[in-house]
Structure formats: structure tokens, C-alpha cells
Amino acid sequence: MLELVEIRRQFQNGDDVVVALNGVSLSINQNEFVAIMGSSGSGKSTLMNVLGCLDTPDAGEYFLDGENIALLDDDTLSSIRNQKIGFIFQTFHLLPKLSALDNILLPLRYAHGADEHALARADKLIERVGLSHRKRHRPFEMSGGQRQRVAIARALINQPSVILADEPTGNLDSKTSVEIMQLLTELHQQGQTIVMVTHEDDIAAYAQRTVRMKDGNVQHV
């Protein structure tokens, strides 16, 4: 489903050139759950940005569902991010003035509006993450774990090909982290492809496979 071929990405930092990705090749199959690990500066965040079509590599090819991302214009990339990729962030990225239900519906509103079918799907998703009793609450009225559950439901609303989770338990206590990882495991068991960045071994252990990065290279697949 996801295939990177000799991906290179570098950044200018004053007079220095920082090589973030140094010829990374990686394949991720449909319905895999993959954890990406590495120390700060290893390239894992840049890799996640490339996978999420948030950053464009300087060289190499990236195929998503068989489509060569390098050949697409900005509007098409925006559409792919909205429809094929679900994002889960460490800091939740919920809009504070919107209810849980309206936050879940946001990707649909950006795509083609939220009709009755969309509302029904959002209701099912908020029930799926165990928050039916909180759907009218705003983020400040919910715990960190509840906000992350809303973010997971939002990532699922467009029925994406893949979920990209960037440190999804980074702002949560250990008990809540386990609950969130159990939820992601259930989604994977139901057929969802998940790629997760984490620096915690116990969180990575939930994945089927761990990819370790160092100095912009894949060390272990």
C-alpha cells in the first residue's frame, strides 16, 4: 500500500545542509501495523511527513495505493491527505470551540460537506470510541484520553486507506496510553492500516513490525 524508493530529503540550516532522509526505501502492506522508532534527529518525523504528503522529497519515489505521489499537483495532494490519510497527533489538534461531534466531522466538511449519511457515520464512530455521552462536549470539557479518542474518530471519518499516528500517547498517562493503544489495536484487527511514530518501546510493542531509524537511514525493518 505504501512504498518508498530511495527517498532523500535535506534541509538548509544556515551554512549547513542537514540530511534528514538518506535514500530510505520501505514498503508497508495493507492492514499492517508498523511502528517507526528512532532518536531525535533520526529522520522519523520527516519520514512521517513524507508518508502523509505533508512534505515533498528531494529525490526518490513514493507510491500510495499504487499512485506516484511525486507526479501530483498541490490540489490533488490536498485531496489525498483529506480522503486517503487519517492523522492522529500527540497534541490532538481539536478546534476548541467545536463539540466532539463537530470536530469529528471536520474532514468531511473540508471535502464535500456533511450530509445525513456523514452525521450517521460520525455518530457510529463516536460510539465506537466510547464517547457517545460526550459528543456535545467541547475539548476543554474532556480529559486527554477522551480528546485523543475524538481525534481517532476524526481520523476515521473519511474511511482512509492508512492512519498515521505521531506519538499518539505522548501527552497521556500510562493507564490512558494503554486504553488508546488497545483502541488502535482493535482498529488494526478490523482491517485498518496504521503507521505510528513513537519513542517508547512498550508502545511500539503493540505494532506488528518496528522500523528503526538512525541518521536518516532505516536500520531495521
Phi, psi and omega in degrees: 000317177242128180222121175253133181234108175051050181283129177234138177212127178227157183230148176271126177235088187067236178272353184262151173252123179259119178271106182276320177231125189241068178079049183279127172239131185201138175240136177232123185274161175300139179066024169270154172239107188242132173257136176249124183235159178163157180288171176302131181088004182283340181108000185293323179290320176296320177299316178297321179295323177293315179300325181273007180059029175266344179219148182252127180292156178281333180204161181099179182231145177230121179249127176240117185054036177082359182261131180281106186297329183297339184270000187262148178276175186298321181295319179292320177297320178299318178296319179296317178301322183284322190258331186252346185234129173254130184253135172236125185248157178300322184260018171072313179058043174270148177278123191294334183271354182261150175289168177304315181296317181291327175296320179296325183281349187308311181301327178289322180295324177290331185276293186210023179085159182251105178268189182297324179295322179294318178298321178295320179293320178296321177298318179294321181292319181291330173290322181298326179266010172077030184232028179304325181285355183242008191294338178264359180278149175267163187308321183292347179266006183237157176285170178300318179296320178293321178295323178292326176295321175298317180297323178294316178298319178298320180296335184267347192299326180268013179051060188289159175291324185215145171255129174252117183246116183258103182048058188295343179249010187299332182252018186243153175286171188296319180296314180292325178300317178298318180297318180294319180291326175295322177294315178296323177297318178298318179298319178297317180296335179270004172114000184279135172277131183227132171239125188231130170268131176207155174250005184254124181298321182291331176283317178299333182296341177288338183280160175287327189214143178244130175253120180256135182242147176209129177052040176080009181236151172280122182268323185211133181241000000 
